[in-house]
Amino acid sequence: MTKKVLIVEDNELNLKLFTELLRAHQFEVEGLRDGRDALARIRDFAPDLVIMDIQMPHISGLDLIEAMQADADLRAVPVLAVTAYAGKGDEERILGAGARGYLSKPVGMVAFLETVRGIIS
């Protein structure tokens, strides 16, 4: 059965790269550039994994992870947090908010795929 992945990423190049890589490895993928639409899209698409950029305009990925954890219908959906702005304590804070995995950009494609598969295998 094909696994479904929703990518919430405001950077078009990163979104395209992640999408094409996952599709090439037989995942069903949807991308979303505006985090404000994420919760509704997660409900509609019912992904097996959400790949969440942390630094986005309008709403942070951390706020979205916390909102998912507060929602009984969404809290079981695993989140892989990906961020370019990794600071001291960020990984612990993001994992503490409910993300199942954390990668800092730039991320290697092998590590990215291994992490995705490790979360939703």
Stockholm file with secondary structure:
# STOCKHOLM 1.0

chainA/1-121         MTKKVLIVEDNELNLKLFTELLRAHQFEVEGLRDGRDALARIRDFAPDLVIMDIQMPHISGLDLIEAMQADADLRAVPVLAVTAYAGKGDEERILGAGARGYLSKPVGMVAFLETVRGIIS
#=GR chainA/1-121 SS CCCEEEEECSCHHHHHHHHHHHHHTTCEEEEESCGGGHHHHHHHHCCSEEEEESSCSSSCHHHHHHHHHTCTTTTTSCEEEEESCCCTTHHHHHHHHTCSEEEESSCCHHHHHHHHHHHHC
#=GC SS_cons         CCCEEEEECSCHHHHHHHHHHHHHTTCEEEEESCGGGHHHHHHHHCCSEEEEESSCSSSCHHHHHHHHHTCTTTTTSCEEEEESCCCTTHHHHHHHHTCSEEEESSCCHHHHHHHHHHHHC
//
